[in-house]
Amino acid sequence: DHGDTAPGPVSMGKNSSRGKLLFQKRKLEADTLAVSGGGVVPRPKLDSDGRVDPRSVSNLLWASYYQEQKVVPEGEWEAFEEMMRTTLPVSFRLTGCATDGSVIALRNYMVNTHVQHIASADGRKLESIPWYPQKMAWRFDVSRAELRGKGPSERSMEGVDVDTRDPTLVKFHSFLKREGELGSLSRQEEVSMIPPLVLGVEPHHVVLDMCAAPGSKTQQLIEALESSPGKPPTGFVVANDSDVRRCRLLVHQCKRLDSANILVTHHEAQTFPSRLSIREELRFDRVLCDVPCSSDGTMRKSPDLWKRWTERLAYGIHRLQLQIACRGVELLKVGGRLVYSTCSLNPVEDEAVVCALLAKYDGAIRLANAHANVPLLKRSPCLETWRLRENGVWYNSYDELPADVREVGKIRPTMFAPAPELVAGYNLDLCLRVLPHNQNTGGFFVALFEKTMEVEGSHYFDKEAKMVAAPAAELGAEEQVEVGQKRKLDIESKGEPTKAPPRDHVSAVLHGKGEIGGLYDKLFVLKPDLLARLADFYGIDTTRMPLEQLVSRSSISKSIYFVSESILRTLKLDVQTKLSVINTGIRVLEYTGMKNIDCEYRLCQEGLHTLVAQQLVKRQVVHAPVSDLLLLYQKRTQIRAEEFTAETARQLKEVRICTQFLYVIPAS
């Protein structure tokens, strides 16, 4: 009996959508899970739609494991577990520099329009996160589902669905979506904001984000790099991920910042390349090592973890975490800093990895104070001793494991706590262990390392080797010839004709190999005559922006991109194309195809922040008062120059013919 369902064949097999739901429901209702000590998981509760409520699924394996490990301080377990079963508040950051006028205006608008009007019967608030500096991060004590209006709808007497959401929530949700799409703010879990702050990035740093996707932390790194308004940074950020699809998501996220100081790469983090050529090495001032983990600190956001958690989730990923962290140490410059972080509560993924790193690089790295940059963040003590559980039995050391368990190889010696006298010298209290009940957040772990001397495996044996941060002028003539010889122009690729392209504007390959339009970026050097015409037409300030920073991603140069000087230098040095570049540069100019105009390339919207706002171009720009800008918005059709103010009209008459687009900067 299917009730009101329409007649006809109905699939109720385990693989149909409805069949899957019923199968999972009955399985969870029927199954019980025995654990060490004889505990049994009770039947889970069902919500109003007949679906299993994940937060009602008791997992005695999880509870007994963390109680035995004493992860939660004495007397706080009930508060901890209760908080773990609640939904995570909505949190977000305002992007950009805190002293920038547009950021200040957005924050004031949000406070006046939303903060003062949002209230609920149970006292929830929209407030700034107290430990995040300069009120740039905010928390709203509602769940994501509630903010989006999910849940059972109500019907009026006429049978029409009625929106029962608070109008202030609807308005605020629209604000978050709109500003998020514009890149003015970024939705991000609160504890996820900690690692970039702890890392302490400055404008001159070369930074590596080893496991960067989906990109929220990378955005913070870029913002820290560009924290000096009006002064472009000399460093850059390499954002790497091992998954190509996640790399594409990373590119999408970072494009909102319109930054030319990011290089997105695709590599396994544990084998990230450092040797660019015989004499050149890629080394970093700062490394963020936010490694893959079991993620049990995110149960408030991902309650399905309650049903599938076991301690073996951590055992299976510990080795990879240690490999990635070791590679990060090898890529770090002496005096540089590395942050190791996870969203796991398990000491096997946290303190165990920290101790293994300190033991491996004895004296070459040391822990630094991770809470110096976040002094108001509440934290819990780190562990100095822990044990491992396998098949319901607890073990204090690797030597205690049965021979058959050791032969399997899933449990490794580095997972166990070192001897107490060794742990005492590691100063683990300098790390951050954040528990959800400390400050209404998710769970997180952060350790900050400082490199004091070179380590084995870094391949830094030639003291005379130049770093990529060295000025381009320091390259010898022999090296410059080598770069030129390696970059032969190859315009033949899938989908492109083998004959000369209609716009023959490129002279050589700057970086990349393989097919154009393939998996990785292929960058081309533009011919001097095109660069000279662009410089003359737009009045490019070549003293501040060398023309070689304008490159193309195709042999036909449909679009022209701007790359930072430091990234350009790095790509030039990578003569063997060791770096698999997914994306870099900002699109600043685009071919129009229009005839009878003075320049066939027009400025692109995403390039205005780079070229116009930083005053790298002096021509084809009209400085106008706000009244003229409003007039342009209101009419939205062809406007005579005489309709603007006299000064704006005068500037318009001096603009050379380019396209139908006009770029206006409001005068101060």
ChimeraX attribute file (.defattr): number of C-alpha atoms within 10 A of each C-alpha:
attribute: neighborCount
match mode: 1-to-1
recipient: residues
	/A:1	4
	/A:2	7
	/A:3	5
	/A:4	6
	/A:5	8
	/A:6	8
	/A:7	7
	/A:8	6
	/A:9	6
	/A:10	12
	/A:11	11
	/A:12	14
	/A:13	12
	/A:14	13
	/A:15	11
	/A:16	13
	/A:17	12
	/A:18	13
	/A:19	15
	/A:20	14
	/A:21	17
	/A:22	17
	/A:23	17
	/A:24	14
	/A:25	16
	/A:26	12
	/A:27	11
	/A:28	17
	/A:29	15
	/A:30	11
	/A:31	12
	/A:32	13
	/A:33	13
	/A:34	12
	/A:35	15
	/A:36	12
	/A:37	9
	/A:38	8
	/A:39	14
	/A:40	16
	/A:41	15
	/A:42	17
	/A:43	15
	/A:44	19
	/A:45	16
	/A:46	14
	/A:47	11
	/A:48	10
	/A:49	9
	/A:50	11
	/A:51	14
	/A:52	21
	/A:53	15
	/A:54	19
	/A:55	21
	/A:56	17
	/A:57	20
	/A:58	17
	/A:59	21
	/A:60	22
	/A:61	20
	/A:62	16
	/A:63	12
	/A:64	15
	/A:65	19
	/A:66	17
	/A:67	13
	/A:68	14
	/A:69	15
	/A:70	14
	/A:71	20
	/A:72	22
	/A:73	12
	/A:74	8
	/A:75	8
	/A:76	11
	/A:77	17
	/A:78	11
	/A:79	13
	/A:80	17
	/A:81	14
	/A:82	11
	/A:83	19
	/A:84	24
	/A:85	17
	/A:86	16
	/A:87	21
	/A:88	24
	/A:89	19
	/A:90	20
	/A:91	24
	/A:92	21
	/A:93	24
	/A:94	21
	/A:95	19
	/A:96	22
	/A:97	18
	/A:98	17
	/A:99	12
	/A:100	12
	/A:101	10
	/A:102	13
	/A:103	18
	/A:104	15
	/A:105	11
	/A:106	15
	/A:107	16
	/A:108	13
	/A:109	12
	/A:110	15
	/A:111	14
	/A:112	11
	/A:113	14
	/A:114	17
	/A:115	18
	/A:116	12
	/A:117	14
	/A:118	18
	/A:119	15
	/A:120	10
	/A:121	5
	/A:122	6
	/A:123	8
	/A:124	12
	/A:125	16
	/A:126	19
	/A:127	16
	/A:128	19
	/A:129	21
	/A:130	16
	/A:131	16
	/A:132	20
	/A:133	14
	/A:134	12
	/A:135	15
	/A:136	20
	/A:137	23
	/A:138	19
	/A:139	20
	/A:140	20
	/A:141	17
	/A:142	17
	/A:143	17
	/A:144	17
	/A:145	11
	/A:146	12
	/A:147	19
	/A:148	13
	/A:149	17
	/A:150	10
	/A:151	11
	/A:152	9
	/A:153	12
	/A:154	12
	/A:155	12
	/A:156	8
	/A:157	7
	/A:158	6
	/A:159	8
	/A:160	10
	/A:161	11
	/A:162	10
	/A:163	12
	/A:164	12
	/A:165	14
	/A:166	13
	/A:167	11
	/A:168	16
	/A:169	19
	/A:170	14
	/A:171	13
	/A:172	18
	/A:173	15
	/A:174	14
	/A:175	13
	/A:176	17
	/A:177	14
	/A:178	13
	/A:179	14
	/A:180	18
	/A:181	12
	/A:182	12
	/A:183	18
	/A:184	18
	/A:185	22
	/A:186	23
	/A:187	16
	/A:188	17
	/A:189	20
	/A:190	21
	/A:191	23
	/A:192	18
	/A:193	17
	/A:194	24
	/A:195	27
	/A:196	25
	/A:197	20
	/A:198	22
	/A:199	23
	/A:200	17
	/A:201	24
	/A:202	21
	/A:203	19
	/A:204	15
	/A:205	20
	/A:206	26
	/A:207	29
	/A:208	27
	/A:209	25
	/A:210	28
	/A:211	27
	/A:212	26
	/A:213	24
	/A:214	19
	/A:215	23
	/A:216	20
	/A:217	23
	/A:218	27
	/A:219	26
	/A:220	22
	/A:221	29
	/A:222	27
	/A:223	21
	/A:224	20
	/A:225	24
	/A:226	24
	/A:227	20
	/A:228	15
	/A:229	12
	/A:230	10
	/A:231	10
	/A:232	17
	/A:233	21
	/A:234	18
	/A:235	24
	/A:236	27
	/A:237	24
	/A:238	22
	/A:239	30
	/A:240	29
	/A:241	24
	/A:242	18
	/A:243	13
	/A:244	17
	/A:245	12
	/A:246	18
	/A:247	24
	/A:248	16
	/A:249	14
	/A:250	24
	/A:251	21
	/A:252	13
	/A:253	19
	/A:254	21
	/A:255	18
	/A:256	18
	/A:257	18
	/A:258	18
	/A:259	24
	/A:260	23
	/A:261	25
	/A:262	28
	/A:263	23
	/A:264	26
	/A:265	25
	/A:266	24
	/A:267	19
	/A:268	15
	/A:269	23
	/A:270	18
	/A:271	11
	/A:272	21
	/A:273	17
	/A:274	20
	/A:275	19
	/A:276	20
	/A:277	14
	/A:278	9
	/A:279	14
	/A:280	20
	/A:281	22
	/A:282	20
	/A:283	25
	/A:284	28
	/A:285	21
	/A:286	28
	/A:287	29
	/A:288	27
	/A:289	27
	/A:290	25
	/A:291	21
	/A:292	17
	/A:293	22
	/A:294	23
	/A:295	19
	/A:296	25
	/A:297	25
	/A:298	22
	/A:299	24
	/A:300	23
	/A:301	20
	/A:302	15
	/A:303	20
	/A:304	15
	/A:305	20
	/A:306	21
	/A:307	16
	/A:308	10
	/A:309	18
	/A:310	17
	/A:311	17
	/A:312	15
	/A:313	16
	/A:314	23
	/A:315	18
	/A:316	15
	/A:317	17
	/A:318	25
	/A:319	17
	/A:320	15
	/A:321	24
	/A:322	21
	/A:323	15
	/A:324	23
	/A:325	26
	/A:326	21
	/A:327	20
	/A:328	28
	/A:329	29
	/A:330	22
	/A:331	28
	/A:332	25
	/A:333	24
	/A:334	19
	/A:335	14
	/A:336	22
	/A:337	28
	/A:338	31
	/A:339	27
	/A:340	25
	/A:341	28
	/A:342	26
	/A:343	26
	/A:344	24
	/A:345	26
	/A:346	26
	/A:347	25
	/A:348	22
	/A:349	28
	/A:350	28
	/A:351	27
	/A:352	23
	/A:353	25
	/A:354	26
	/A:355	21
	/A:356	19
	/A:357	21
	/A:358	18
	/A:359	16
	/A:360	13
	/A:361	18
	/A:362	11
	/A:363	13
	/A:364	18
	/A:365	24
	/A:366	18
	/A:367	21
	/A:368	20
	/A:369	17
	/A:370	22
	/A:371	21
	/A:372	13
	/A:373	17
	/A:374	16
	/A:375	11
	/A:376	13
	/A:377	18
	/A:378	15
	/A:379	19
	/A:380	16
	/A:381	16
	/A:382	21
	/A:383	19
	/A:384	20
	/A:385	17
	/A:386	21
	/A:387	17
	/A:388	24
	/A:389	13
	/A:390	12
	/A:391	8
	/A:392	12
	/A:393	9
	/A:394	14
	/A:395	16
	/A:396	15
	/A:397	18
	/A:398	18
	/A:399	10
	/A:400	10
	/A:401	17
	/A:402	10
	/A:403	9
	/A:404	8
	/A:405	13
	/A:406	15
	/A:407	10
	/A:408	9
	/A:409	9
	/A:410	13
	/A:411	20
	/A:412	14
	/A:413	14
	/A:414	20
	/A:415	25
	/A:416	23
	/A:417	25
	/A:418	20
	/A:419	11
	/A:420	10
	/A:421	8
	/A:422	14
	/A:423	17
	/A:424	12
	/A:425	8
	/A:426	16
	/A:427	16
	/A:428	20
	/A:429	19
	/A:430	19
	/A:431	26
	/A:432	24
	/A:433	25
	/A:434	25
	/A:435	25
	/A:436	24
	/A:437	22
	/A:438	17
	/A:439	15
	/A:440	19
	/A:441	25
	/A:442	28
	/A:443	24
	/A:444	26
	/A:445	27
	/A:446	25
	/A:447	28
	/A:448	23
	/A:449	25
	/A:450	21
	/A:451	23
	/A:452	15
	/A:453	13
	/A:454	21
	/A:455	21
	/A:456	12
	/A:457	12
	/A:458	19
	/A:459	13
	/A:460	20
	/A:461	10
	/A:462	9
	/A:463	6
	/A:464	9
	/A:465	12
	/A:466	15
	/A:467	16
	/A:468	22
	/A:469	19
	/A:470	12
	/A:471	12
	/A:472	16
	/A:473	7
	/A:474	9
	/A:475	12
	/A:476	10
	/A:477	10
	/A:478	8
	/A:479	14
	/A:480	13
	/A:481	10
	/A:482	13
	/A:483	18
	/A:484	14
	/A:485	11
	/A:486	17
	/A:487	20
	/A:488	13
	/A:489	14
	/A:490	16
	/A:491	21
	/A:492	16
	/A:493	14
	/A:494	12
	/A:495	9
	/A:496	15
	/A:497	10
	/A:498	11
	/A:499	8
	/A:500	12
	/A:501	15
	/A:502	9
	/A:503	10
	/A:504	13
	/A:505	21
	/A:506	24
	/A:507	16
	/A:508	20
	/A:509	24
	/A:510	28
	/A:511	27
	/A:512	24
	/A:513	17
	/A:514	14
	/A:515	17
	/A:516	21
	/A:517	14
	/A:518	12
	/A:519	13
	/A:520	20
	/A:521	22
	/A:522	23
	/A:523	25
	/A:524	27
	/A:525	23
	/A:526	24
	/A:527	15
	/A:528	14
	/A:529	10
	/A:530	13
	/A:531	17
	/A:532	12
	/A:533	13
	/A:534	18
	/A:535	17
	/A:536	15
	/A:537	20
	/A:538	19
	/A:539	16
	/A:540	22
	/A:541	16
	/A:542	12
	/A:543	8
	/A:544	9
	/A:545	16
	/A:546	12
	/A:547	18
	/A:548	16
	/A:549	20
	/A:550	22
	/A:551	26
	/A:552	25
	/A:553	26
	/A:554	20
	/A:555	28
	/A:556	18
	/A:557	22
	/A:558	16
	/A:559	18
	/A:560	24
	/A:561	20
	/A:562	25
	/A:563	22
	/A:564	24
	/A:565	20
	/A:566	20
	/A:567	25
	/A:568	20
	/A:569	17
	/A:570	21
	/A:571	22
	/A:572	20
	/A:573	27
	/A:574	23
	/A:575	23
	/A:576	18
	/A:577	17
	/A:578	16
	/A:579	23
	/A:580	20
	/A:581	23
	/A:582	22
	/A:583	21
	/A:584	25
	/A:585	27
	/A:586	25
	/A:587	24
	/A:588	22
	/A:589	24
	/A:590	16
	/A:591	16
	/A:592	16
	/A:593	10
	/A:594	12
	/A:595	10
	/A:596	8
	/A:597	13
	/A:598	13
	/A:599	20
	/A:600	16
	/A:601	21
	/A:602	20
	/A:603	23
	/A:604	19
	/A:605	12
	/A:606	17
	/A:607	20
	/A:608	20
	/A:609	16
	/A:610	19
	/A:611	20
	/A:612	19
	/A:613	12
	/A:614	13
	/A:615	17
	/A:616	18
	/A:617	21
	/A:618	16
	/A:619	17
	/A:620	21
	/A:621	18
	/A:622	21
	/A:623	17
	/A:624	20
	/A:625	17
	/A:626	14
	/A:627	12
	/A:628	17
	/A:629	17
	/A:630	11
	/A:631	13
	/A:632	17
	/A:633	10
	/A:634	9
	/A:635	9
	/A:636	9
	/A:637	8
	/A:638	8
	/A:639	11
	/A:640	9
	/A:641	14
	/A:642	11
	/A:643	12
	/A:644	19
	/A:645	13
	/A:646	11
	/A:647	12
	/A:648	18
	/A:649	16
	/A:650	14
	/A:651	15
	/A:652	19
	/A:653	10
	/A:654	11
	/A:655	14
	/A:656	14
	/A:657	13
	/A:658	20
	/A:659	16
	/A:660	7
	/A:661	9
	/A:662	13
	/A:663	16
	/A:664	18
	/A:665	14
	/A:666	13
	/A:667	10
	/A:668	7
